[in-house]
């Protein structure tokens, strides 16, 4: 009990001081080892091996590769092609550009796997088009921010890769499991936009023209093949999620460099540097998470938490709801990667004891944390849209509040009806 108290109190104290989460969990774990074994018996060589082992994992390669896919797409006209294609399909209905915004994000999410890439790439195009068509800035920015959170739910998904590695769960199954919830998120947000469009009399676009749709499809065809390659390859078993990331990065690179010829070599180098920097930050968190996971196991923290949870309820549904409340609170104060690295080693050992399907919980966890991307004080998507949309932070937060409810509704549906997540993985990987 003493080690447990020190473990969590020290971790919370370090986090409150603003120290990066990787250092927080690393230092806390080392302190726990010292208390458990004593400083003379502590092997720093073993700790160094744990750090290396934490990232010596094939599925982790998908993280920098999917980040590279998103970065390369934002260097080309891919975002404009996607927007034009989505506009040709749904732009003709009332409030059409809001639906275009969401549909575009759903398509883009099948390529990048990160909400930040969606917000930064498509966001600029979407907000500008909506404002020029007569939509107010607050609504335009809110729709853009909310639709960006669909990205990590529809495969591919960087957060799902992190969860899969830390929880020792199939990343491919997590990807396929996110398809239905991601589509439901898009439809739920579109339903809300339809209500706003009717109430505020937002404009309709030009009437639907088959020729225009075919033309925009041709322009976007090569781009649209990216999610087909990723999801189709995983679905058919041609390659794993990690291999899909490599194929997607190569394919998008060929599009930008040789076919569209929009990526300059000097920009390519700076893109690689930016992706390497972002990847290094995530990798360091994952490396420290390995020490953290070992410290939790050696200090028997999961057993204590199981006993604590069982004292509240033994119903798996009640337990999942309780864990989701914890995730929601944590997601408001930490980034998605940090929350997954911090809580997954703590929660994953409980799954077999609590009767929880790790595929179901993994997708639910990512979906839950997407609400945190829109929640102050640390919602990453909010800060990107503030910059891209040139809107005050408090105005954006107020405008985003209605969009919390569609995502929460889908989250609750996925919690109460697990088959929405587990059905496709069972069909594909039977």
VENJOJO-V298143 format. One record per residue. RES is the residue in three letters. PSI is psi in radians with two decimals (NA if undefined). BURIAL is # if it has 24 or more other ideal C-beta (glycine too) atoms within 12 Angstrom, else .. Layout:
BEGIN
res: <RES:RES>
psi: <PSI:PSI>
burial: <BURIAL:BURIAL>
END
This chain:
BEGIN
res: <UNK:UNK:UNK:UNK:UNK:UNK:UNK:UNK:UNK:UNK:UNK:UNK:UNK:UNK:UNK:UNK:UNK:UNK:UNK:UNK:UNK:UNK:UNK:UNK:UNK:UNK:UNK:UNK:UNK:UNK:UNK:UNK:UNK:UNK:UNK:UNK:UNK:UNK:UNK:UNK:UNK:UNK:UNK:UNK:UNK:UNK:UNK:UNK:UNK:UNK:UNK:UNK:UNK:UNK:UNK:UNK:UNK:UNK:UNK:UNK:UNK:UNK:UNK:UNK:UNK:UNK:UNK:UNK:UNK:UNK:UNK:UNK:UNK:UNK:UNK:UNK:UNK:UNK:UNK:UNK:UNK:UNK:UNK:UNK:UNK:UNK:UNK:UNK:UNK:UNK:UNK:UNK:UNK:UNK:UNK:UNK:UNK:UNK:UNK:UNK:UNK:UNK:UNK:UNK:UNK:UNK:UNK:UNK:UNK:UNK:UNK:UNK:UNK:UNK:UNK:UNK:UNK:UNK:UNK:UNK:UNK:UNK:UNK:UNK:UNK:UNK:UNK:UNK:UNK:UNK:UNK:UNK:UNK:UNK:UNK:UNK:UNK:UNK:UNK:UNK:UNK:UNK:UNK:UNK:UNK:UNK:UNK:UNK:UNK:UNK:UNK:UNK:UNK:UNK:UNK:UNK:UNK:UNK:UNK:UNK:UNK:UNK:UNK:UNK:UNK:UNK:UNK:UNK:UNK:UNK:UNK:UNK:UNK:UNK:UNK:UNK:UNK:UNK:UNK:UNK:UNK:UNK:UNK:UNK:UNK:UNK:UNK:UNK:UNK:UNK:UNK:UNK:UNK:UNK:UNK:UNK:UNK:UNK:UNK:UNK:UNK:UNK:UNK:UNK:UNK:UNK:UNK:UNK:UNK:UNK:UNK:UNK:UNK:UNK:UNK:UNK:UNK:UNK:UNK:UNK:UNK:UNK:UNK:UNK:UNK:UNK:UNK:UNK:UNK:UNK:UNK:UNK:UNK:UNK:UNK:UNK:UNK:UNK:UNK:UNK:UNK:UNK:UNK:UNK:UNK:UNK:UNK:UNK:UNK:UNK:UNK:UNK:UNK:UNK:UNK:UNK:UNK:UNK:UNK:UNK:UNK:UNK:UNK:UNK:UNK:UNK:UNK:UNK:UNK:UNK:UNK:UNK:UNK:UNK:UNK:UNK:UNK:UNK:UNK:UNK:UNK:UNK:UNK:UNK:UNK:UNK:UNK:UNK:UNK:UNK:UNK:UNK:UNK:UNK:UNK:UNK:UNK:UNK:UNK:UNK:UNK:UNK:UNK:UNK:UNK:UNK:UNK:UNK:UNK:UNK:UNK:UNK:UNK:UNK:UNK:UNK:UNK:UNK:UNK:UNK:UNK:UNK:UNK:UNK:UNK:UNK:UNK:UNK:UNK:UNK:UNK:UNK:UNK:UNK:UNK:UNK:UNK:UNK:UNK:UNK:UNK:UNK:UNK:UNK:UNK:UNK:UNK:UNK:UNK:UNK:UNK:UNK:UNK:UNK:UNK:UNK:UNK:UNK:UNK:UNK:UNK:UNK:UNK:UNK:UNK:UNK:UNK:UNK:UNK:UNK:UNK:UNK:UNK:UNK:UNK:UNK:UNK:UNK:UNK:UNK:UNK:UNK:UNK:UNK:UNK:UNK:UNK:UNK:UNK:UNK:UNK:UNK:UNK:UNK:UNK:UNK:UNK:UNK:UNK:UNK:UNK:UNK:UNK:UNK:UNK:UNK:UNK:UNK:UNK:UNK:UNK:UNK:UNK:UNK:UNK:UNK:UNK:UNK:UNK:UNK:UNK:UNK:UNK:UNK:UNK:UNK:UNK:UNK:UNK:UNK>
psi: <-0.65:-0.77:-0.71:-0.79:-0.79:-0.72:-0.91:-0.66:-0.74:-0.76:-0.81:-0.71:-0.78:-0.70:-0.71:-0.45:-0.11:0.25:2.38:2.50:-0.56:-0.81:-0.64:-0.89:-0.52:-0.87:-0.78:-0.73:-0.75:-0.72:-0.70:-0.69:-0.72:-0.77:-0.65:-0.81:-0.33:2.54:-0.72:-0.47:0.04:2.25:1.86:-0.42:-0.69:-0.68:-0.71:-0.68:-0.67:-0.71:-0.80:-0.74:-0.53:-0.46:0.07:1.18:2.18:-0.78:-0.44:-0.42:-0.42:-0.48:-1.04:-0.53:-0.75:-0.60:-0.66:-0.68:-0.86:-0.73:-0.72:-0.68:-0.61:-0.13:-0.04:-3.05:0.24:-0.72:-0.71:-0.68:-0.74:-0.74:-0.75:-0.69:-0.81:-0.65:-0.64:-0.38:-0.79:0.05:-0.28:-0.28:2.86:2.34:0.45:-0.68:-0.47:-0.71:-0.64:-0.74:-0.87:-0.79:-0.70:-0.71:-0.64:-0.68:-0.78:-0.61:-0.38:0.14:-0.77:-0.74:0.17:2.33:-0.65:-0.71:-0.69:-0.87:-0.72:-0.60:-1.19:-0.51:-0.81:-0.74:-0.79:-0.81:-0.75:-0.79:-0.71:-0.73:-0.70:-0.44:-0.02:0.10:2.54:2.66:-0.75:-0.84:-0.74:-0.79:-0.65:-0.77:-0.74:-0.76:-0.80:-0.75:-0.48:-0.46:-0.18:-0.46:-0.93:-0.04:-0.84:2.32:2.60:2.91:2.06:-0.79:-0.62:-0.60:-0.79:-0.80:-0.78:-0.71:-0.82:-0.54:0.00:0.88:2.60:2.09:-0.64:-0.73:-0.66:-0.75:-0.91:-0.61:-0.41:-0.13:-0.96:-0.83:-0.67:-0.74:-0.69:-0.67:-0.78:-0.80:-0.68:-0.73:-0.63:-0.66:-0.73:-0.74:-0.62:-0.69:-0.78:-0.74:-0.71:-0.72:-0.71:0.04:0.86:2.67:2.74:2.70:-3.00:2.62:2.71:2.26:2.17:-0.72:-0.73:-0.70:-0.74:-0.72:-0.81:-0.55:-0.73:-0.73:-0.59:0.02:-0.89:-0.63:-0.76:-0.32:-0.31:-0.96:-0.51:-0.75:-0.81:-1.03:-0.73:-0.71:-0.73:-0.76:-0.77:-0.14:0.22:-0.70:2.87:3.05:-0.67:-0.77:-0.60:-0.66:-0.74:-0.76:-0.75:-0.75:-0.75:-0.77:-0.83:-0.64:-0.74:-0.72:-0.86:-0.65:-0.78:-0.56:-1.03:-0.42:0.81:-0.21:2.06:2.64:-0.64:-0.63:-0.54:-0.72:-0.78:-0.58:-0.77:-0.72:-0.74:-0.75:-0.69:-0.71:-0.79:-0.68:-0.69:-0.67:-0.74:-0.71:-0.67:-0.70:-0.75:-0.67:-0.80:-0.51:-0.49:-0.74:-0.74:-0.77:-0.74:-0.72:-0.70:-0.76:-0.80:-0.51:0.08:0.58:-0.76:-0.67:-0.71:-0.72:-0.67:-0.82:-0.70:-0.78:-0.73:-0.43:-0.37:-0.86:2.67:0.10:2.07:-0.62:-0.78:-0.69:-0.75:-0.72:-0.72:-0.77:-0.63:-0.58:-0.73:-0.75:-0.73:-0.78:-0.79:-0.67:-0.36:-0.35:-0.13:2.79:2.88:-0.81:-0.73:-0.74:-0.75:-0.76:-0.59:-0.73:-0.47:-0.81:-0.42:-0.65:-0.67:-0.74:-0.26:-0.35:-0.92:-0.56:-0.50:-0.03:0.64:2.29:2.07:-0.53:-0.80:-0.86:-0.61:-0.80:-0.73:-0.70:-0.82:-0.76:-0.76:-0.80:-0.31:-0.49:-0.65:-0.45:-0.36:0.10:2.26:2.76:-0.12:0.46:1.92:-0.75:-0.65:-0.81:-0.59:-0.78:-0.58:-0.73:-0.81:-0.72:-0.08:0.99:2.47:2.54:-0.80:-0.62:-0.71:-0.74:-0.80:-0.72:-0.48:-0.32:-0.82:-0.46:-0.17:-0.62:-0.75:-0.73:-0.72:-0.64:-0.77:-0.69:-0.82:-0.68:-0.76:-0.55:-0.83:-0.40:1.38:-0.44:-0.37:-0.46:-0.75:-0.29:-0.96:-0.77:-0.63:-0.65:-0.78:-0.71:0.45:NA>
burial: <.:.:#:#:.:#:#:#:.:#:#:.:.:#:#:.:.:.:.:.:#:#:#:#:#:#:#:#:#:#:#:#:#:#:#:#:.:.:.:.:.:.:.:.:.:.:#:.:.:#:#:.:.:#:#:.:#:.:#:#:#:#:#:#:#:#:#:#:#:#:#:#:#:#:#:#:#:#:#:#:#:#:#:#:#:#:#:#:#:#:#:.:#:#:#:#:#:#:#:#:#:#:#:#:#:#:#:#:#:#:#:#:#:#:#:#:#:#:#:#:#:#:#:#:#:#:#:#:#:#:#:.:#:.:#:.:#:#:#:#:#:#:#:#:#:#:#:#:#:#:#:#:#:#:#:#:#:#:#:#:#:#:#:#:#:#:#:.:#:#:#:#:#:#:#:#:#:#:#:#:#:#:#:#:#:#:#:#:#:#:#:#:#:#:.:#:#:.:.:.:.:#:.:.:#:.:.:.:.:.:.:.:.:.:.:#:#:.:.:#:.:#:#:#:#:#:#:#:#:#:#:.:#:#:#:.:.:.:#:#:#:#:#:#:#:#:#:#:#:.:#:#:#:.:#:#:.:.:.:#:.:#:#:.:.:.:.:.:.:.:#:#:.:#:#:.:.:#:#:.:#:#:#:#:#:#:#:#:#:#:#:#:#:#:#:#:.:#:#:.:#:#:.:#:#:#:.:.:#:.:.:.:.:.:.:#:.:.:#:#:#:#:#:#:.:#:#:#:.:#:#:#:#:#:#:#:#:#:#:#:#:#:#:#:#:#:#:#:#:#:#:.:.:#:.:#:#:#:#:#:#:#:#:#:#:#:#:#:#:#:#:#:#:#:#:#:.:#:#:#:#:#:#:#:#:#:.:#:#:.:#:.:.:.:.:#:#:.:#:#:#:#:#:#:.:#:#:#:#:#:#:#:#:#:#:.:.:#:.:#:#:#:#:#:#:.:.:#:.:.>
END
